[in-house]
Amino acid sequence: MNSRLLPLDRWLLENRRSALILAAALAAFVPICWIVIQANGSFPDDDGLVSWMRHPHPSQPFAFVAHVFALLGNPIVACLSVALVWVLVDRLLGPRYGILVFAAVGVVAFNALLKTILVAILLLILGMGPFRVIDGAHWPSEVLAGYALGLAWTIMVLAIGLPWATSQSA
């Protein structure tokens, strides 16, 4: 087996049959969702989930975690941290090393830019479904079925295509 493979690729090759079974189960979930929606108009408690999504409760644990990350990501907190580290490094090791702190900040800024781009792309992928629910275009169960179908397709393409791609690179 090719040692240059990523761990997930290696796992997928070793567990190809299980991955295809998972893809089949996810694909089978889609018609089940369709049948339930055709019979009932929606899944049980789709309305309750839509209501919660439109009006989340600030007492939920998610609100506390969001506040903690907002505080850590605050530009003032970040600037104060960099200034403190710069002063400490400059006094303890000298100005030459103090400048390295600012070089590191440049790397952090570039990293933040890349993360912002990645998060934006991820939000587009993951947020499309819930926002279509909030917009009233789909039920949560329809979005879940769409995600299941997309994941099943991805797993199937990887499970079938990865052995071919690795044999081509050898």
C-alpha positions as CSV (number, residue, x, y, z in Angstrom):
1,M,0.0,0.0,0.0
2,N,1.2,3.5,-0.8
3,S,2.8,5.1,2.3
4,R,2.2,8.6,0.9
5,L,-1.5,8.3,1.4
6,L,-3.3,10.4,4.0
7,P,-4.6,8.5,7.0
8,L,-8.3,8.9,5.9
9,D,-7.4,7.6,2.4
10,R,-5.5,4.7,3.9
11,W,-8.5,3.9,6.2
12,L,-10.9,4.1,3.3
13,L,-8.8,1.7,1.2
14,E,-8.6,-0.8,4.1
15,N,-12.3,-0.5,4.9
16,R,-13.7,0.0,1.4
17,R,-16.6,-2.4,1.9
18,S,-17.7,-0.7,5.1
19,A,-17.5,2.7,3.4
20,L,-19.7,1.5,0.5
21,I,-22.2,0.0,3.0
22,L,-22.3,3.4,4.8
23,A,-22.8,5.1,1.4
24,A,-25.6,2.7,0.6
25,A,-27.3,3.3,4.0
26,L,-27.1,7.1,3.5
27,A,-28.5,6.8,0.0
28,A,-31.3,4.5,1.4
29,F,-32.1,7.2,4.0
30,V,-33.1,9.6,1.2
31,P,-36.1,7.6,-0.1
32,I,-37.2,7.0,3.5
33,C,-37.2,10.7,4.1
34,W,-39.2,11.2,0.9
35,I,-41.8,8.6,1.9
36,V,-42.2,10.1,5.4
37,I,-42.6,13.6,3.9
38,Q,-45.1,12.4,1.3
39,A,-47.1,10.6,4.0
40,N,-47.0,13.3,6.8
41,G,-46.0,16.5,5.0
42,S,-42.9,16.7,7.2
43,F,-41.0,14.7,9.8
44,P,-42.2,14.7,13.4
45,D,-41.2,18.0,15.1
46,D,-39.9,19.6,12.0
47,D,-42.0,22.7,13.0
48,G,-40.4,22.7,16.5
49,L,-36.9,22.5,15.1
50,V,-37.6,25.3,12.6
51,S,-39.0,27.5,15.5
52,W,-35.9,26.8,17.6
53,M,-33.6,27.7,14.6
54,R,-35.4,30.9,14.0
55,H,-35.5,31.9,17.7
56,P,-32.6,30.3,19.5
57,H,-32.6,30.6,23.3
58,P,-29.6,32.5,24.8
59,S,-29.6,30.3,27.8
60,Q,-28.5,27.4,25.7
61,P,-24.9,26.1,26.3
62,F,-24.0,27.2,22.8
63,A,-24.5,30.9,23.8
64,F,-21.8,30.7,26.5
65,V,-19.3,29.0,24.1
66,A,-20.0,31.6,21.5
67,H,-19.3,34.4,24.0
68,V,-16.0,32.8,25.0
69,F,-14.8,32.5,21.4
70,A,-15.9,36.1,20.7
71,L,-13.9,37.3,23.7
72,L,-10.8,35.4,22.6
73,G,-11.2,36.6,19.0
74,N,-11.6,40.2,20.0
75,P,-9.0,42.4,18.3
76,I,-8.3,44.4,21.4
77,V,-7.5,41.2,23.4
78,A,-5.3,40.0,20.6
79,C,-3.4,43.3,20.4
80,L,-2.9,43.4,24.1
81,S,-1.6,39.9,24.1
82,V,0.9,40.7,21.3
83,A,2.1,43.8,23.0
84,L,2.6,42.0,26.3
85,V,4.6,39.2,24.6
86,W,6.7,41.8,22.6
87,V,7.6,43.7,25.8
88,L,8.6,40.5,27.6
89,V,10.6,39.1,24.7
90,D,12.3,42.5,24.1
91,R,13.3,42.9,27.7
92,L,14.3,39.3,28.3
93,L,16.0,38.4,25.0
94,G,16.7,41.7,23.3
95,P,15.2,43.7,20.4
96,R,16.3,41.3,17.7
97,Y,14.0,38.6,19.2
98,G,11.3,41.2,19.9
99,I,11.0,41.8,16.1
100,L,10.3,38.1,15.7
101,V,7.1,38.6,17.7
102,F,5.9,41.0,15.0
103,A,7.0,38.6,12.3
104,A,4.9,35.9,14.0
105,V,2.0,38.3,14.1
106,G,2.2,38.6,10.3
107,V,2.0,34.8,10.0
108,V,-1.0,34.8,12.4
109,A,-2.7,37.5,10.3
110,F,-2.1,35.5,7.2
111,N,-3.4,32.4,8.9
112,A,-6.5,34.3,10.1
113,L,-7.1,35.4,6.5
114,L,-6.9,31.7,5.3
115,K,-9.2,30.6,8.1
116,T,-11.7,33.3,7.3
117,I,-11.8,32.1,3.7
118,L,-12.1,28.4,4.7
119,V,-14.8,29.3,7.2
120,A,-16.7,31.2,4.6
121,I,-16.6,28.3,2.2
122,L,-17.6,25.9,5.0
123,L,-20.5,28.1,6.0
124,L,-21.7,28.2,2.5
125,I,-21.7,24.4,2.4
126,L,-23.2,23.7,5.8
127,G,-25.3,26.9,6.1
128,M,-27.2,26.5,2.8
129,G,-29.5,23.8,4.2
130,P,-30.5,25.5,7.5
131,F,-31.0,28.8,5.8
132,R,-33.2,27.2,3.2
133,V,-35.3,25.8,6.1
134,I,-35.4,29.3,7.8
135,D,-36.4,30.8,4.4
136,G,-39.3,28.3,4.3
137,A,-38.1,26.6,1.1
138,H,-37.4,23.2,2.7
139,W,-38.2,21.1,5.8
140,P,-35.2,20.0,8.0
141,S,-35.8,16.4,7.0
142,E,-35.4,17.4,3.3
143,V,-32.1,19.2,4.1
144,L,-30.9,16.1,6.1
145,A,-31.8,13.9,3.2
146,G,-29.8,16.2,0.9
147,Y,-26.8,16.1,3.2
148,A,-27.1,12.3,3.4
149,L,-27.2,12.0,-0.4
150,G,-24.2,14.3,-0.8
151,L,-22.2,12.4,1.8
152,A,-23.2,9.1,0.3
153,W,-22.0,10.3,-3.2
154,T,-18.7,11.6,-1.8
155,I,-18.0,8.3,0.0
156,M,-18.9,6.3,-3.0
157,V,-16.7,8.4,-5.3
158,L,-13.8,8.1,-2.9
159,A,-14.3,4.4,-2.2
160,I,-14.4,3.6,-5.9
161,G,-12.0,6.2,-7.2
162,L,-9.3,6.1,-4.6
163,P,-8.0,2.6,-5.5
164,W,-7.9,3.6,-9.1
165,A,-6.1,6.9,-8.3
166,T,-3.5,5.2,-6.1
167,S,-2.8,2.6,-8.7
168,Q,-2.2,5.3,-11.3
169,S,0.3,7.2,-9.1
170,A,2.4,4.0,-8.3
